[in-house]
Amino acid sequence: MTECSDDDIFADFDDRMDTAPIQLGDSDDSFDEGFQKNPSSIDERSVIEEYRKLKEESKRIDELAVQIKSLIMICREMEECYTKRIDQSLTSFGEIRYLHDGSILMLVTIHNITSQPMIDWTLSVHLSSVFPRSFQSASFCQSIPLGTLLPGVRKSFQCHLNCEEPPFLLNLSLIREFQLDDIRKVFKVELDPISVTFWNQAQMIQRKSSELNTSFSSSIRLPNSLINLLSGSPDTIVSIAQVFKAIFKVSNIQDDTIILCIPCNATDNFFVKITCAKDGTAHHLVTIGTESSRSHTLLTQHLRLHLIVEMSKLKSRPAKGILMLTEMDAVSVEELFKTMSTAFVVGATGAVGSELVKLLADSTKFSKVVLLARRSVDAATGDKFVQKTVDFEKLEENSEDVRNLDVAFCALGTTRGKSGPDGFYKVDHDYVMNAAKLAKENGVKQFVLVSSGGADETSRFLYMKTKGEVEKEIGELNFEKFVIMRPGLIETKRQEFRLGEVVGCVLLKPLKLFSNRFSSSATEIAQAMINATQTDDTGKHIWDNVKIVEEAKLYSA
């Protein structure tokens, strides 16, 4: 427990807290005049009375100091428990129950985890403005007296909420007013917010998965740290059953698929199939399938909003994590948690491609990545990767492996010195075009290509001419989005020695201090490639070296 000095205790109080010194009266029997006149004439009863008043005032000040110190310690200890995020030491637990009349019963359990008794505290419940909805007609703001809560004791409190249709967010706080004469001080502890969505009403039903039409589905990749937070069991091995319990409040599940029924109004129910699978060692992939587009859109949005609130609790203060949503509308919130993409990569063993694979392994933006390569890629660890050994002369044989994926990344390339003019053209033109045609014929919407600065189909130089021809021919395939990376000199450690790159890196290194026009690292290029897939732009776009470096600075996994 943190020690408090006297200065700490009274730091928050106004100067008016300073009490004026107690003055004895100016009567004939005052201290000074008495001693000046005749010590024997002092009124002993007056002295005793003044002494008694001083003692009572001193006792009152001591009691106030103890009380204030206790309130400060309660606030500090409760705030501190949220940084640990351990179930047994959390201050509050919330539970939502829908009633037959359409109202909501909220049960809140308050746990006094401090070493101080909590006396005359109040639980305040009020609506947050985070979710973009209007609740003028709703009755939410309530104050519930807690009475006396001794150290280590838990008490549950209930309140009824007359609400509109979810989703909405409830903010909870503990408040204690302190009054000294005309000075008022409020001590406040912010508790975990509670999100109210349609998922609060979900009930598991016994129904075969084959009987439910799930034409509309999407997946969300959940970090195990979030699962541990929601289940209150940090640093444990996360199981599929634990995911179902933490996210959907369904216990004792042995299978990887469940069917839930969610009432949306008095006459209509949503049926949803949920499948959970491990995604590497640090994530789980949850797939939600519904019978209609409307129910799927509504339920996935509600779940994402709920998870935004829950993930904010990973921060030291829950409220700070969700303040970023206050100015967002429903569309931008939906965009914040887009459905994870799928992709395939060619050129995964090269300088840029290998860095791309490393980034995709940790990225939360992609749930499945197919690698088409002539040899195994060591960096491709985790369940999201599917490795296929291919012959680039017969790439069309891998149509089933890439069908309906979202993105194609192409980082294929060699050099004239390594493969000769014919070999260079075969790799940098023919193989690249084979990959582009494979993507187009199998419904891939985005194609991201690593080309080169100075690419020009009219160039007299084979390298620049080939790069320019490829850019033009892929553009004619009319992908929904086609992004061309045109880096300058690529900074990387290659297995083979390239004299031109070594000399160029030495000469351009000082210039990079002043400009981003000349070179970029393989990692920066890979980061920009992933960022390019996350924009809403369509059509053809060329990112030069300056754009690549700028986007790399904005990259997040």
C-alpha positions as CSV (number, residue, x, y, z in Angstrom):
1,M,0.0,0.0,0.0
2,T,1.3,3.5,-0.9
3,E,2.2,5.7,2.1
4,C,0.5,9.1,2.2
5,S,2.1,12.2,3.6
6,D,0.1,15.0,5.2
7,D,0.7,17.1,2.0
8,D,-0.7,14.3,-0.1
9,I,-3.8,14.0,2.0
10,F,-4.8,17.7,1.7
11,A,-3.4,18.3,-1.8
12,D,-6.8,18.4,-3.4
13,F,-8.4,20.9,-1.0
14,D,-8.9,24.6,-1.3
15,D,-7.0,27.1,0.7
16,R,-10.2,27.6,2.6
17,M,-9.5,24.4,4.4
18,D,-7.0,26.3,6.5
19,T,-8.8,27.1,9.8
20,A,-8.0,30.3,11.5
21,P,-6.2,30.0,14.8
22,I,-8.4,30.0,17.8
23,Q,-8.3,33.4,19.7
24,L,-8.9,33.7,23.4
25,G,-11.2,36.5,24.4
26,D,-10.1,40.0,25.2
27,S,-11.6,39.9,28.7
28,D,-9.9,41.0,31.8
29,D,-8.9,37.4,32.5
30,S,-7.1,36.8,29.2
31,F,-3.7,35.2,29.3
32,D,-1.6,38.2,28.5
33,E,-3.4,40.8,30.7
34,G,-3.7,38.3,33.5
35,F,0.0,37.7,33.6
36,Q,0.7,41.4,33.3
37,K,-1.6,42.3,36.1
38,N,-1.6,39.5,38.6
39,P,-1.0,35.8,37.9
40,S,-3.2,34.8,40.8
41,S,-6.2,36.5,39.2
42,I,-6.4,34.0,36.2
43,D,-9.9,32.4,35.8
44,E,-9.0,28.7,35.8
45,R,-12.4,27.7,34.5
46,S,-11.9,29.8,31.3
47,V,-8.5,28.3,30.7
48,I,-9.8,24.8,31.1
49,E,-12.7,25.6,28.8
50,E,-10.4,27.0,26.1
51,Y,-8.1,24.0,26.5
52,R,-11.1,21.7,26.1
53,K,-12.1,23.5,22.9
54,L,-8.6,23.2,21.5
55,K,-8.5,19.5,22.3
56,E,-11.8,18.9,20.6
57,E,-10.8,20.9,17.5
58,S,-7.5,18.9,17.4
59,K,-9.4,15.7,17.7
60,R,-11.8,16.8,14.9
61,I,-8.9,17.6,12.6
62,D,-7.3,14.3,13.3
63,E,-10.5,12.4,12.5
64,L,-10.9,14.4,9.3
65,A,-7.3,13.6,8.4
66,V,-7.9,9.9,9.0
67,Q,-11.2,10.0,7.0
68,I,-9.6,11.8,4.0
69,K,-6.6,9.4,4.0
70,S,-9.0,6.5,4.0
71,L,-10.9,7.9,1.0
72,I,-7.7,8.6,-0.9
73,M,-6.4,5.0,-0.2
74,I,-9.7,3.5,-1.4
75,C,-9.5,5.4,-4.7
76,R,-5.9,4.5,-5.2
77,E,-6.3,0.8,-4.4
78,M,-9.4,0.5,-6.6
79,E,-7.8,2.3,-9.5
80,E,-4.7,0.1,-9.2
81,C,-6.7,-3.2,-9.4
82,Y,-7.7,-2.3,-13.0
83,T,-4.1,-2.4,-14.2
84,K,-3.8,-6.0,-13.1
85,R,-7.0,-7.2,-14.7
86,I,-7.4,-10.3,-12.5
87,D,-10.9,-11.5,-11.9
88,Q,-10.6,-12.1,-8.2
89,S,-9.4,-8.5,-7.5
90,L,-11.7,-6.5,-9.8
91,T,-13.9,-3.9,-8.2
92,S,-17.1,-4.5,-10.1
93,F,-18.9,-7.2,-12.1
94,G,-22.0,-6.5,-14.3
95,E,-24.7,-8.8,-15.6
96,I,-27.6,-7.8,-17.9
97,R,-31.0,-9.6,-18.0
98,Y,-33.8,-8.8,-20.3
99,L,-37.3,-8.8,-18.7
100,H,-40.7,-9.8,-20.3
101,D,-41.9,-6.1,-20.3
102,G,-38.9,-5.0,-22.5
103,S,-37.0,-3.4,-19.6
104,I,-33.5,-4.4,-18.5
105,L,-32.5,-5.6,-15.1
106,M,-28.8,-4.9,-14.4
107,L,-27.0,-6.6,-11.5
108,V,-23.8,-5.1,-10.4
109,T,-21.6,-6.7,-7.8
110,I,-19.2,-4.3,-5.9
111,H,-16.2,-5.9,-4.3
112,N,-14.3,-3.9,-1.7
113,I,-10.8,-5.0,-2.5
114,T,-9.2,-2.4,-0.3
115,S,-8.1,-2.5,3.3
116,Q,-10.5,0.3,4.2
117,P,-14.2,0.2,5.0
118,M,-16.4,1.9,2.4
119,I,-19.0,4.0,4.2
120,D,-21.7,6.1,2.5
121,W,-20.5,5.5,-1.0
122,T,-22.9,5.7,-4.0
123,L,-23.0,3.7,-7.2
124,S,-23.8,6.0,-10.2
125,V,-25.1,4.5,-13.4
126,H,-25.4,6.7,-16.5
127,L,-25.5,6.4,-20.3
128,S,-22.3,7.0,-22.2
129,S,-22.4,9.1,-25.4
130,V,-19.9,6.8,-27.1
131,F,-22.4,4.9,-29.2
132,P,-24.0,7.2,-31.8
133,R,-27.7,6.9,-30.8
134,S,-30.3,9.1,-29.3
135,F,-31.6,8.1,-25.8
136,Q,-33.5,11.2,-24.7
137,S,-36.6,9.1,-24.0
138,A,-34.7,6.5,-22.0
139,S,-34.4,6.4,-18.3
140,F,-30.8,5.5,-17.4
141,C,-29.3,7.8,-14.8
142,Q,-29.5,6.2,-11.4
143,S,-27.8,6.5,-8.0
144,I,-27.7,3.5,-5.6
145,P,-26.5,3.9,-2.0
146,L,-24.0,1.2,-1.0
147,G,-24.4,1.6,2.7
148,T,-21.4,0.1,4.5
149,L,-19.0,-2.3,2.7
150,L,-16.3,-3.8,4.8
151,P,-12.9,-4.8,3.4
152,G,-13.0,-8.0,1.3
153,V,-16.9,-8.0,1.2
154,R,-19.0,-8.2,-1.9
155,K,-22.5,-6.9,-2.3
156,S,-24.8,-7.1,-5.4
157,F,-27.1,-4.2,-6.4
158,Q,-29.8,-4.1,-9.0
159,C,-31.4,-1.4,-11.1
160,H,-34.1,-1.4,-13.8
161,L,-33.5,0.4,-17.1
162,N,-36.2,1.5,-19.4
163,C,-34.4,1.4,-22.7
164,E,-34.6,1.7,-26.4
165,E,-33.2,-0.9,-28.8
166,P,-29.5,-1.8,-28.2
167,P,-26.6,-1.2,-28.6
168,F,-25.7,1.2,-25.8
169,L,-23.0,1.6,-23.2
170,L,-23.4,2.2,-19.5
171,N,-20.8,4.0,-17.5
172,L,-20.5,3.0,-13.8
173,S,-18.7,4.9,-11.0
174,L,-18.4,4.9,-7.3
175,I,-18.9,8.3,-5.7
176,R,-18.3,9.6,-2.1
177,E,-19.0,13.2,-1.2
178,F,-16.9,14.8,1.6
179,Q,-18.2,18.0,3.2
180,L,-16.4,20.3,5.6
181,D,-18.4,23.4,6.5
182,D,-19.0,25.1,3.1
183,I,-16.3,23.1,1.3
184,R,-17.4,20.1,-0.8
185,K,-15.0,17.5,-2.2
186,V,-16.1,14.5,-4.4
187,F,-14.1,11.3,-4.5
188,K,-14.7,9.2,-7.6
189,V,-13.7,5.8,-8.9
190,E,-14.5,4.9,-12.5
191,L,-15.6,1.2,-12.9
192,D,-15.6,-0.9,-16.0
193,P,-18.2,0.2,-18.5
194,I,-20.9,-2.3,-19.5
195,S,-22.0,-2.8,-23.1
196,V,-25.6,-3.8,-23.8
197,T,-26.2,-5.6,-27.1
198,F,-28.4,-8.3,-28.7
199,W,-25.8,-10.8,-27.6
200,N,-26.9,-10.4,-24.0
201,Q,-30.0,-12.3,-24.9
202,A,-28.4,-15.2,-26.7
203,Q,-29.4,-18.7,-25.7
204,M,-27.9,-22.0,-26.9
205,I,-30.3,-24.4,-28.5
206,Q,-30.0,-28.0,-29.6
207,R,-30.1,-28.0,-33.4
208,K,-28.0,-29.6,-36.1
209,S,-25.6,-27.3,-37.9
210,S,-26.8,-28.8,-41.3
211,E,-30.3,-27.6,-40.6
212,L,-29.3,-24.0,-40.5
213,N,-28.6,-22.0,-43.7
214,T,-25.6,-19.9,-43.1
215,S,-25.3,-18.1,-46.4
216,F,-23.9,-15.0,-44.7
217,S,-20.8,-15.4,-42.6
218,S,-17.7,-13.5,-41.5
219,S,-14.8,-14.2,-39.1
220,I,-13.1,-12.3,-36.2
221,R,-9.6,-13.1,-35.1
222,L,-9.5,-12.8,-31.3
223,P,-6.2,-12.5,-29.4
224,N,-5.8,-14.9,-26.5
225,S,-5.0,-12.0,-24.2
226,L,-8.5,-10.7,-24.7
227,I,-10.0,-14.1,-24.0
228,N,-8.0,-14.2,-20.8
229,L,-9.2,-10.8,-19.8
230,L,-12.9,-11.7,-20.4
231,S,-12.6,-15.0,-18.6
232,G,-10.6,-13.7,-15.7
233,S,-7.9,-16.3,-16.1
234,P,-4.7,-14.5,-17.2
235,D,-1.6,-16.4,-18.4
236,T,-3.5,-19.7,-19.1
237,I,-3.7,-21.9,-22.1
238,V,-6.9,-20.8,-24.0
239,S,-9.2,-23.5,-25.1
240,I,-12.2,-23.3,-27.5
241,A,-14.6,-23.9,-24.6
242,Q,-13.0,-20.9,-22.9
243,V,-13.6,-18.7,-26.0
244,F,-17.3,-19.6,-26.0
245,K,-17.6,-18.8,-22.3
246,A,-15.7,-15.5,-22.5
247,I,-17.3,-14.1,-25.6
248,F,-20.8,-15.6,-25.7
249,K,-21.3,-16.6,-22.0
250,V,-22.0,-20.2,-22.9
251,S,-20.4,-22.8,-20.6
252,N,-19.4,-26.5,-20.8
253,I,-19.1,-26.6,-24.5
254,Q,-17.2,-29.7,-25.9
255,D,-17.6,-29.1,-29.6
256,D,-16.2,-26.4,-31.8
257,T,-19.6,-25.3,-33.2
258,I,-22.7,-24.0,-31.4
259,I,-26.1,-22.7,-32.4
260,L,-27.6,-19.7,-30.6
261,C,-31.1,-18.2,-30.7
262,I,-31.2,-14.4,-30.2
263,P,-34.6,-12.6,-29.8
264,C,-34.5,-9.3,-31.6
265,N,-38.2,-8.4,-30.8
266,A,-41.4,-9.9,-29.6
267,T,-42.0,-11.9,-32.8
268,D,-38.7,-12.4,-34.5
269,N,-35.6,-14.5,-33.6
270,F,-32.1,-14.7,-35.1
271,F,-30.4,-18.0,-35.4
272,V,-26.7,-18.0,-35.6
273,K,-24.0,-20.7,-36.0
274,I,-20.7,-20.0,-34.4
275,T,-17.6,-21.9,-35.1
276,C,-14.3,-21.5,-33.2
277,A,-10.8,-22.7,-34.2
278,K,-7.3,-22.1,-33.1
279,D,-5.4,-19.6,-35.2
280,G,-1.7,-20.0,-34.4
281,T,-0.5,-20.0,-30.8
282,A,-1.8,-16.6,-29.9
283,H,-5.2,-16.2,-31.5
284,H,-8.6,-17.9,-32.1
285,L,-10.7,-17.5,-35.2
286,V,-14.5,-17.1,-34.5
287,T,-16.8,-17.5,-37.6
288,I,-20.4,-16.2,-37.4
289,G,-22.9,-17.5,-39.9
290,T,-26.6,-16.4,-40.2
291,E,-29.6,-17.0,-42.5
292,S,-30.0,-13.4,-43.6
293,S,-27.9,-10.4,-44.5
294,R,-29.8,-8.2,-42.1
295,S,-29.3,-10.4,-39.1
296,H,-25.6,-11.0,-40.0
297,T,-24.9,-7.3,-40.3
298,L,-26.7,-6.4,-37.1
299,L,-25.1,-9.2,-35.0
300,T,-21.6,-8.7,-36.2
301,Q,-21.8,-5.0,-35.6
302,H,-23.1,-5.6,-32.1
303,L,-20.3,-8.1,-31.4
304,R,-17.6,-5.8,-32.7
305,L,-18.9,-2.9,-30.6
306,H,-18.9,-5.1,-27.6
307,L,-15.3,-6.3,-28.2
308,I,-14.1,-2.7,-28.7
309,V,-15.3,-1.9,-25.2
310,E,-13.8,-5.1,-23.8
311,M,-10.5,-4.6,-25.5
312,S,-10.3,-1.0,-24.1
313,K,-10.1,-2.7,-20.7
314,L,-6.6,-4.0,-21.6
315,K,-5.5,-0.4,-21.1
316,S,-4.7,1.0,-17.6
317,R,-8.0,3.0,-17.6
318,P,-11.0,1.6,-19.5
319,A,-12.5,5.0,-20.3
320,K,-9.5,6.2,-22.2
321,G,-9.6,3.2,-24.6
322,I,-13.1,4.0,-25.8
323,L,-12.9,7.8,-26.1
324,M,-11.7,7.3,-29.7
325,L,-15.2,6.3,-30.6
326,T,-16.9,9.4,-29.4
327,E,-16.7,11.2,-32.8
328,M,-17.2,8.2,-35.0
329,D,-20.5,7.3,-36.7
330,A,-21.8,3.8,-37.2
331,V,-20.0,3.3,-40.5
332,S,-16.6,4.2,-39.2
333,V,-17.0,2.0,-36.2
334,E,-17.9,-0.9,-38.5
335,E,-14.8,-0.1,-40.6
336,L,-12.6,-0.2,-37.5
337,F,-13.2,-3.9,-37.2
338,K,-13.4,-5.0,-40.8
339,T,-13.9,-8.7,-41.6
340,M,-10.4,-10.1,-41.8
341,S,-9.0,-10.6,-45.3
342,T,-7.6,-13.6,-47.1
343,A,-4.6,-13.5,-49.5
344,F,-2.1,-15.4,-51.5
345,V,1.6,-14.5,-52.0
346,V,4.0,-15.2,-54.8
347,G,7.7,-14.4,-54.3
348,A,7.6,-15.2,-50.6
349,T,11.2,-16.4,-50.6
350,G,12.7,-13.1,-51.9
351,A,13.9,-10.1,-49.9
352,V,10.5,-8.3,-49.8
353,G,8.4,-11.4,-49.9
354,S,10.1,-12.9,-46.8
355,E,9.5,-9.7,-44.9
356,L,5.9,-9.7,-46.0
357,V,5.4,-13.2,-44.7
358,K,6.8,-12.2,-41.3
359,L,4.4,-9.3,-41.1
360,L,1.4,-11.3,-42.2
361,A,2.2,-13.9,-39.5
362,D,1.5,-11.3,-36.8
363,S,-1.1,-9.2,-38.6
364,T,-4.7,-9.1,-37.3
365,K,-5.9,-8.0,-40.8
366,F,-5.5,-11.4,-42.5
367,S,-7.0,-14.7,-41.3
368,K,-5.7,-16.9,-44.2
369,V,-2.6,-16.7,-46.4
370,V,-1.8,-19.1,-49.2
371,L,1.9,-19.2,-50.2
372,L,2.7,-20.3,-53.7
373,A,6.4,-21.0,-53.9
374,R,8.9,-23.4,-55.3
375,R,10.2,-24.3,-51.8
376,S,9.0,-24.2,-48.2
377,V,8.9,-20.8,-46.4
378,D,10.4,-21.0,-42.9
379,A,8.8,-17.8,-41.7
380,A,5.3,-19.1,-42.4
381,T,4.4,-20.3,-38.9
382,G,0.8,-20.5,-37.6
383,D,-2.4,-22.0,-38.7
384,K,-3.3,-19.1,-41.0
385,F,-0.7,-20.2,-43.6
386,V,-1.2,-22.7,-46.3
387,Q,1.9,-23.6,-48.2
388,K,1.8,-24.9,-51.8
389,T,4.8,-26.0,-53.8
390,V,4.1,-24.9,-57.4
391,D,5.5,-24.8,-60.9
392,F,5.2,-21.2,-62.1
393,E,5.0,-22.5,-65.7
394,K,1.7,-24.3,-64.7
395,L,0.3,-21.9,-62.1
396,E,-3.2,-22.4,-63.4
397,E,-3.2,-25.8,-61.7
398,N,-3.5,-24.0,-58.3
399,S,-6.8,-22.4,-59.1
400,E,-8.6,-24.1,-56.2
401,D,-6.0,-22.9,-53.8
402,V,-6.7,-19.2,-54.5
403,R,-10.3,-19.1,-55.4
404,N,-12.3,-16.2,-54.0
405,L,-9.4,-14.9,-51.9
406,D,-9.4,-11.1,-51.3
407,V,-5.8,-10.1,-52.1
408,A,-2.9,-11.2,-54.3
409,F,0.6,-10.0,-53.2
410,C,3.3,-10.3,-55.9
411,A,7.0,-9.8,-55.0
412,L,8.5,-12.0,-57.7
413,G,11.8,-10.9,-59.2
414,T,15.3,-11.8,-60.1
415,T,18.2,-10.1,-61.9
416,R,19.7,-10.2,-65.3
417,G,23.1,-11.0,-63.8
418,K,21.7,-14.0,-61.9
419,S,19.4,-15.5,-64.5
420,G,20.5,-14.0,-67.8
421,P,18.3,-11.8,-70.0
422,D,15.9,-14.7,-70.9
423,G,15.6,-15.9,-67.4
424,F,15.1,-12.4,-66.0
425,Y,12.2,-11.8,-68.5
426,K,10.6,-15.2,-67.7
427,V,10.5,-14.5,-64.0
428,D,9.8,-10.7,-64.0
429,H,7.3,-10.8,-66.8
430,D,5.9,-14.3,-67.6
431,Y,5.7,-15.6,-64.0
432,V,4.3,-12.3,-62.7
433,M,1.6,-12.3,-65.5
434,N,0.8,-16.0,-64.7
435,A,0.1,-15.0,-61.1
436,A,-2.0,-12.0,-62.1
437,K,-4.1,-14.1,-64.5
438,L,-4.5,-16.8,-61.8
439,A,-5.8,-14.1,-59.4
440,K,-8.2,-12.5,-61.9
441,E,-9.7,-15.8,-63.1
442,N,-10.4,-16.9,-59.6
443,G,-12.2,-13.8,-58.3
444,V,-9.4,-12.1,-56.4
445,K,-10.3,-8.4,-56.1
446,Q,-7.0,-6.7,-55.2
447,F,-3.5,-7.1,-56.7
448,V,-0.5,-5.6,-55.1
449,L,2.7,-5.6,-57.2
450,V,6.3,-4.8,-56.3
451,S,7.7,-3.1,-59.4
452,S,10.5,-0.6,-59.5
453,G,11.1,3.2,-59.6
454,G,11.6,4.3,-63.2
455,A,9.5,1.5,-64.7
456,D,8.7,2.5,-68.3
457,E,7.5,0.2,-71.1
458,T,9.3,2.5,-73.6
459,S,12.7,2.3,-71.9
460,R,15.7,1.1,-73.8
461,F,16.9,-0.8,-70.7
462,L,15.5,-4.3,-70.3
463,Y,14.9,-4.0,-66.5
464,M,12.8,-0.8,-66.7
465,K,11.1,-1.9,-69.9
466,T,10.0,-5.2,-68.5
467,K,8.7,-3.6,-65.3
468,G,6.7,-1.1,-67.3
469,E,5.2,-3.8,-69.6
470,V,4.1,-5.8,-66.6
471,E,2.4,-2.8,-65.0
472,K,0.5,-2.0,-68.2
473,E,-0.6,-5.6,-68.9
474,I,-1.8,-6.2,-65.3
475,G,-3.7,-2.9,-65.5
476,E,-5.5,-4.2,-68.5
477,L,-6.9,-7.1,-66.4
478,N,-9.1,-4.5,-64.6
479,F,-8.7,-5.6,-61.0
480,E,-11.1,-3.9,-58.5
481,K,-7.9,-2.4,-57.0
482,F,-4.4,-2.5,-58.5
483,V,-1.6,-1.0,-56.4
484,I,1.9,-0.7,-57.8
485,M,4.9,-0.3,-55.4
486,R,7.7,1.6,-57.1
487,P,10.5,1.6,-54.5
488,G,13.9,3.1,-55.1
489,L,17.0,1.1,-54.0
490,I,15.9,-1.7,-51.7
491,E,17.9,-1.9,-48.5
492,T,18.2,-5.6,-47.5
493,K,20.7,-8.4,-46.8
494,R,20.6,-10.8,-49.7
495,Q,22.1,-14.3,-49.9
496,E,23.6,-13.4,-53.2
497,F,26.0,-10.4,-53.7
498,R,24.7,-7.5,-55.8
499,L,27.5,-5.0,-56.4
500,G,25.1,-2.3,-57.6
501,E,22.9,-2.4,-54.5
502,V,25.9,-2.4,-52.2
503,V,27.4,0.6,-53.8
504,G,24.1,2.4,-54.0
505,C,23.3,1.8,-50.4
506,V,26.7,3.3,-49.4
507,L,26.2,6.4,-51.6
508,L,22.5,7.0,-50.8
509,K,22.6,6.4,-47.1
510,P,23.6,10.1,-46.3
511,L,20.9,11.4,-48.6
512,K,18.2,9.4,-46.8
513,L,18.7,11.8,-43.8
514,F,17.2,14.6,-46.0
515,S,14.8,12.8,-48.4
516,N,12.8,9.6,-48.8
517,R,13.0,9.6,-52.5
518,F,15.9,7.3,-53.1
519,S,15.7,4.1,-51.0
520,S,13.5,2.0,-48.7
521,S,14.0,-1.2,-46.7
522,A,12.4,-4.5,-47.6
523,T,10.4,-4.2,-44.4
524,E,9.1,-0.8,-45.3
525,I,7.9,-2.0,-48.7
526,A,6.2,-5.0,-47.1
527,Q,4.4,-2.8,-44.5
528,A,3.2,-0.5,-47.3
529,M,1.9,-3.5,-49.2
530,I,-0.3,-4.5,-46.3
531,N,-1.5,-0.9,-45.8
532,A,-2.5,-0.7,-49.4
533,T,-5.0,-3.4,-49.0
534,Q,-6.8,-1.6,-46.1
535,T,-7.9,1.5,-48.0
536,D,-11.3,2.0,-49.7
537,D,-9.7,3.2,-52.9
538,T,-10.4,1.4,-56.2
539,G,-8.7,1.4,-59.5
540,K,-5.0,1.7,-60.3
541,H,-2.6,3.4,-57.9
542,I,1.2,4.0,-58.0
543,W,3.1,4.4,-54.7
544,D,6.5,5.8,-55.2
545,N,9.4,5.5,-52.7
546,V,8.2,8.6,-50.7
547,K,4.7,7.2,-50.4
548,I,6.1,3.8,-49.4
549,V,8.2,5.2,-46.5
550,E,5.3,7.4,-45.3
551,E,2.9,4.4,-45.3
552,A,5.4,2.3,-43.5
553,K,5.5,4.8,-40.6
554,L,1.7,4.4,-40.3
555,Y,1.8,0.6,-40.3
556,S,0.2,-1.3,-37.4
557,A,-0.3,-5.1,-37.2
